[in-house]
Amino acid sequence: MIIIPHQELSPDALQALVEEFVTRSGTDYGNCEASLTEKVQQVVRQLEKGEAVIVYDTAMETCNITTAAQAQAYTHND
């Protein structure tokens, strides 16, 4: 697994990745319903603060967004 700094993605690629992430089945935003724009903004803020990271799974050849703590745990177990 490789952590990809969000700053290395083009704005369009980052937008598309975050939109795909927030519209996935099973993504939970609590009791209040937020618009797509609000959800994207929340995730981008988390990426900017370092609370979330973009990870690339080399075995599956997929990208995902996860918490920084989860990514750190994964990289320590590899």
Buried (B, 14 or more C-beta within 10 A) or exposed (E): BEBEEBEEBEEEEBEEBBBEBBEEEEEEEEEEEEEEEEBBBBBBEBBEEEEBBBBEEEEEEEBBBBEBEEBEEBEEEE
